[in-house]
Amino acid sequence: MAEIVDLLIPTRQSAFVQRRRSLLVLSRVRLVSAVFAVLTPLWIPVDLFIFETALSMYLGALRVLASIAFVLLCLSFRGADSIAVARWALVWLLSIPTVFFLISHPLLAQFAISDPAQQVVAAGYAFLPFVMVAGLAVFPITAIEGVLLSLPLLLAYLLTGVLGYQMLPFASHLGAQWLLLLLAVVATLAGMSQLHFMSQLVDQSSHDGLTRAYNRRVGEELLVQHFLTAHRAGTPFSLAFVDLDNFKSINDRYGHEEGDNTLRAAAAALRRVLRRGDVLIRWGGEEFLALMPNTDPEGARIAITRLREAGLGIRPDGHPVTASIGIAERSVDDCQQWQDLVEKADQRMYIAKQTGKDRVVSVGDLLIAGAGPDGAPV
């Protein structure tokens, strides 16, 4: 059910899937724009040969303008990687032929088109919305995006019939409208299928097979992205460095299978206390990073406190799994690079280790949980 909802709502995918999707959409928008920029003016000689001079000149000028618009779109959005920008690129890609259709269709209706050859070419103009709706199938989109992107084309085609500019009899025009709607549904389903397939591939390549947390390679990419976003927006961004205590002894005494079970349980416990927008990364061995965007140190402390209260699982000897945790925050710790943020949290995690383990060290090197080496509260 969760996978189905992810294919319906645009904001349900993870940040990593959204970024991969945006890059794919932008690359295909540029490719399609380049192709249309070349093909659109190539049809001008056909119009000159088929239609009378006045009409062909109008259509030729319209084609040149559309080609220029496609060139500009092809050269735009370079370096962008956000899904919002990708959606706007897709909107512009569909807007150019939609405007072309809304201008060319009434223009053709003003001239007498009786020759069979002219009628064949004019029909090509009439079915432009069908081509563009079918083109949605090459983009990984959600159901809502498919509806919103195809709706202007459906309305444009309907509008030409209502205003009397249709090339076909009105009854046939309505039948074509129904076909256009069915084509939009099929194209949207194809786009959703692409999104599902892409999400599965991204999920398999980006997650650690044992704990289902993000692997370090992808984790660093997400860390950079979240850090830059927080830096530009001036929003808080907290990071917790979690290191399981005495993990090596589990592998040594009970074997690697029990060690794997312990890691799985700890990762599951971490995911339960993190919000949907937070990110869990297996940094290496028994170390995890929890990225918490839009979270100040106090919010991060509350989340980690919930984690400690819920527990990280049970060791094979029956004792609870514990962890030493360091918390850092971008603005309070004045971190200018993401590496600085990780280093701060790592240093505080080591302070927690050195002062007795099973505790949390947050901003200012203050122990906020646990007791000192001598058993006294800290």
Helices and strands as residue ranges (DSSP letters): H 2-8, G 10-12, H 15-42, H 44-50, H 53-75, H 83-109, H 116-126, H 128-135, G 136-138, H 143-162, H 170-206, H 216-233, E 237-244, H 247-254, H 256-273, E 279-284, E 287-293, H 297-310, E 323-329, H 338-354, E 359-362, E 366-369
